[in-house]
Amino acid sequence: MNPTVYNTDVRQIGLALAYMTEGTTSTWAQTFYQDTFTYSPPKFGKWDDFKKAFKEAFLSPDQAGEALQKLRELK
């Protein structure tokens, strides 16, 4: 990411959303847009909050347990 171009939270979030064009990420991005544009002016929030929300939506809450299960399946 070019730090001189993507130097604001809105620009960073916009770039990330631009890549979410397929599958469940597309659905998540559309919901994010709908929630954002319910306000006037739109409220995109902070980049760190956006990353946290994205990770919570797509990462398993029990990553350690899933990793152990995958290791057991390898045997």
PyMOL CGO cylinders between C-alpha atoms (Angstrom):
from pymol import cmd
from pymol.cgo import CYLINDER

trace = [
    CYLINDER, 0.00, 0.00, 0.00, 1.41, 3.38, -0.97, 0.3, 1, 1, 1, 1, 1, 1,
    CYLINDER, 1.41, 3.38, -0.97, 1.61, 5.40, 2.27, 0.3, 1, 1, 1, 1, 1, 1,
    CYLINDER, 1.61, 5.40, 2.27, 1.49, 8.74, 0.47, 0.3, 1, 1, 1, 1, 1, 1,
    CYLINDER, 1.49, 8.74, 0.47, -1.74, 7.88, -1.37, 0.3, 1, 1, 1, 1, 1, 1,
    CYLINDER, -1.74, 7.88, -1.37, -3.47, 5.76, 1.26, 0.3, 1, 1, 1, 1, 1, 1,
    CYLINDER, -3.47, 5.76, 1.26, -2.71, 8.06, 4.16, 0.3, 1, 1, 1, 1, 1, 1,
    CYLINDER, -2.71, 8.06, 4.16, -6.16, 8.24, 5.77, 0.3, 1, 1, 1, 1, 1, 1,
    CYLINDER, -6.16, 8.24, 5.77, -8.42, 5.70, 7.40, 0.3, 1, 1, 1, 1, 1, 1,
    CYLINDER, -8.42, 5.70, 7.40, -11.10, 6.21, 4.74, 0.3, 1, 1, 1, 1, 1, 1,
    CYLINDER, -11.10, 6.21, 4.74, -8.65, 5.62, 1.89, 0.3, 1, 1, 1, 1, 1, 1,
    CYLINDER, -8.65, 5.62, 1.89, -7.24, 2.49, 3.51, 0.3, 1, 1, 1, 1, 1, 1,
    CYLINDER, -7.24, 2.49, 3.51, -10.70, 1.10, 4.15, 0.3, 1, 1, 1, 1, 1, 1,
    CYLINDER, -10.70, 1.10, 4.15, -11.77, 1.99, 0.62, 0.3, 1, 1, 1, 1, 1, 1,
    CYLINDER, -11.77, 1.99, 0.62, -8.80, 0.14, -0.86, 0.3, 1, 1, 1, 1, 1, 1,
    CYLINDER, -8.80, 0.14, -0.86, -9.51, -2.96, 1.22, 0.3, 1, 1, 1, 1, 1, 1,
    CYLINDER, -9.51, -2.96, 1.22, -13.19, -2.91, 0.25, 0.3, 1, 1, 1, 1, 1, 1,
    CYLINDER, -13.19, -2.91, 0.25, -12.27, -2.54, -3.43, 0.3, 1, 1, 1, 1, 1, 1,
    CYLINDER, -12.27, -2.54, -3.43, -10.65, -5.98, -3.32, 0.3, 1, 1, 1, 1, 1, 1,
    CYLINDER, -10.65, -5.98, -3.32, -13.67, -7.64, -1.70, 0.3, 1, 1, 1, 1, 1, 1,
    CYLINDER, -13.67, -7.64, -1.70, -15.52, -8.54, -4.88, 0.3, 1, 1, 1, 1, 1, 1,
    CYLINDER, -15.52, -8.54, -4.88, -16.31, -12.24, -4.55, 0.3, 1, 1, 1, 1, 1, 1,
    CYLINDER, -16.31, -12.24, -4.55, -17.81, -14.71, -2.12, 0.3, 1, 1, 1, 1, 1, 1,
    CYLINDER, -17.81, -14.71, -2.12, -18.46, -14.00, 1.51, 0.3, 1, 1, 1, 1, 1, 1,
    CYLINDER, -18.46, -14.00, 1.51, -16.07, -11.06, 1.58, 0.3, 1, 1, 1, 1, 1, 1,
    CYLINDER, -16.07, -11.06, 1.58, -18.24, -9.36, -1.04, 0.3, 1, 1, 1, 1, 1, 1,
    CYLINDER, -18.24, -9.36, -1.04, -21.32, -9.89, 1.10, 0.3, 1, 1, 1, 1, 1, 1,
    CYLINDER, -21.32, -9.89, 1.10, -19.49, -8.58, 4.15, 0.3, 1, 1, 1, 1, 1, 1,
    CYLINDER, -19.49, -8.58, 4.15, -18.29, -5.51, 2.22, 0.3, 1, 1, 1, 1, 1, 1,
    CYLINDER, -18.29, -5.51, 2.22, -21.82, -4.76, 0.97, 0.3, 1, 1, 1, 1, 1, 1,
    CYLINDER, -21.82, -4.76, 0.97, -23.14, -4.92, 4.52, 0.3, 1, 1, 1, 1, 1, 1,
    CYLINDER, -23.14, -4.92, 4.52, -20.31, -2.64, 5.67, 0.3, 1, 1, 1, 1, 1, 1,
    CYLINDER, -20.31, -2.64, 5.67, -21.19, -0.14, 2.92, 0.3, 1, 1, 1, 1, 1, 1,
    CYLINDER, -21.19, -0.14, 2.92, -24.88, -0.21, 3.87, 0.3, 1, 1, 1, 1, 1, 1,
    CYLINDER, -24.88, -0.21, 3.87, -24.06, 0.41, 7.52, 0.3, 1, 1, 1, 1, 1, 1,
    CYLINDER, -24.06, 0.41, 7.52, -21.59, 3.17, 6.62, 0.3, 1, 1, 1, 1, 1, 1,
    CYLINDER, -21.59, 3.17, 6.62, -23.91, 5.07, 4.31, 0.3, 1, 1, 1, 1, 1, 1,
    CYLINDER, -23.91, 5.07, 4.31, -26.83, 5.15, 6.75, 0.3, 1, 1, 1, 1, 1, 1,
    CYLINDER, -26.83, 5.15, 6.75, -25.10, 8.25, 8.14, 0.3, 1, 1, 1, 1, 1, 1,
    CYLINDER, -25.10, 8.25, 8.14, -24.74, 11.61, 6.45, 0.3, 1, 1, 1, 1, 1, 1,
    CYLINDER, -24.74, 11.61, 6.45, -21.85, 12.11, 5.98, 0.3, 1, 1, 1, 1, 1, 1,
    CYLINDER, -21.85, 12.11, 5.98, -20.85, 8.42, 5.80, 0.3, 1, 1, 1, 1, 1, 1,
    CYLINDER, -20.85, 8.42, 5.80, -18.91, 7.12, 8.81, 0.3, 1, 1, 1, 1, 1, 1,
    CYLINDER, -18.91, 7.12, 8.81, -16.20, 4.68, 7.77, 0.3, 1, 1, 1, 1, 1, 1,
    CYLINDER, -16.20, 4.68, 7.77, -14.53, 4.68, 11.19, 0.3, 1, 1, 1, 1, 1, 1,
    CYLINDER, -14.53, 4.68, 11.19, -10.91, 3.95, 11.96, 0.3, 1, 1, 1, 1, 1, 1,
    CYLINDER, -10.91, 3.95, 11.96, -8.68, 1.54, 10.03, 0.3, 1, 1, 1, 1, 1, 1,
    CYLINDER, -8.68, 1.54, 10.03, -7.86, -0.44, 13.18, 0.3, 1, 1, 1, 1, 1, 1,
    CYLINDER, -7.86, -0.44, 13.18, -11.57, -0.87, 13.98, 0.3, 1, 1, 1, 1, 1, 1,
    CYLINDER, -11.57, -0.87, 13.98, -12.21, -1.98, 10.39, 0.3, 1, 1, 1, 1, 1, 1,
    CYLINDER, -12.21, -1.98, 10.39, -9.45, -4.61, 10.60, 0.3, 1, 1, 1, 1, 1, 1,
    CYLINDER, -9.45, -4.61, 10.60, -10.77, -5.85, 13.93, 0.3, 1, 1, 1, 1, 1, 1,
    CYLINDER, -10.77, -5.85, 13.93, -14.33, -6.18, 12.59, 0.3, 1, 1, 1, 1, 1, 1,
    CYLINDER, -14.33, -6.18, 12.59, -13.08, -8.01, 9.49, 0.3, 1, 1, 1, 1, 1, 1,
    CYLINDER, -13.08, -8.01, 9.49, -11.01, -10.46, 11.52, 0.3, 1, 1, 1, 1, 1, 1,
    CYLINDER, -11.01, -10.46, 11.52, -13.88, -11.12, 13.91, 0.3, 1, 1, 1, 1, 1, 1,
    CYLINDER, -13.88, -11.12, 13.91, -16.15, -11.88, 10.96, 0.3, 1, 1, 1, 1, 1, 1,
    CYLINDER, -16.15, -11.88, 10.96, -13.80, -14.35, 9.30, 0.3, 1, 1, 1, 1, 1, 1,
    CYLINDER, -13.80, -14.35, 9.30, -11.46, -15.83, 11.89, 0.3, 1, 1, 1, 1, 1, 1,
    CYLINDER, -11.46, -15.83, 11.89, -12.48, -18.68, 14.10, 0.3, 1, 1, 1, 1, 1, 1,
    CYLINDER, -12.48, -18.68, 14.10, -12.80, -17.82, 17.77, 0.3, 1, 1, 1, 1, 1, 1,
    CYLINDER, -12.80, -17.82, 17.77, -11.01, -21.08, 18.63, 0.3, 1, 1, 1, 1, 1, 1,
    CYLINDER, -11.01, -21.08, 18.63, -7.98, -21.01, 16.36, 0.3, 1, 1, 1, 1, 1, 1,
    CYLINDER, -7.98, -21.01, 16.36, -5.86, -23.04, 18.77, 0.3, 1, 1, 1, 1, 1, 1,
    CYLINDER, -5.86, -23.04, 18.77, -8.50, -25.76, 18.97, 0.3, 1, 1, 1, 1, 1, 1,
    CYLINDER, -8.50, -25.76, 18.97, -8.83, -25.91, 15.20, 0.3, 1, 1, 1, 1, 1, 1,
    CYLINDER, -8.83, -25.91, 15.20, -5.06, -26.16, 14.81, 0.3, 1, 1, 1, 1, 1, 1,
    CYLINDER, -5.06, -26.16, 14.81, -4.93, -29.05, 17.26, 0.3, 1, 1, 1, 1, 1, 1,
    CYLINDER, -4.93, -29.05, 17.26, -7.74, -30.83, 15.45, 0.3, 1, 1, 1, 1, 1, 1,
    CYLINDER, -7.74, -30.83, 15.45, -5.92, -30.48, 12.12, 0.3, 1, 1, 1, 1, 1, 1,
    CYLINDER, -5.92, -30.48, 12.12, -2.75, -31.87, 13.70, 0.3, 1, 1, 1, 1, 1, 1,
    CYLINDER, -2.75, -31.87, 13.70, -4.69, -34.88, 15.00, 0.3, 1, 1, 1, 1, 1, 1,
    CYLINDER, -4.69, -34.88, 15.00, -6.09, -35.52, 11.55, 0.3, 1, 1, 1, 1, 1, 1,
    CYLINDER, -6.09, -35.52, 11.55, -2.59, -35.65, 10.08, 0.3, 1, 1, 1, 1, 1, 1,
    CYLINDER, -2.59, -35.65, 10.08, -1.71, -38.74, 12.13, 0.3, 1, 1, 1, 1, 1, 1,
]
cmd.load_cgo(trace, "trace")
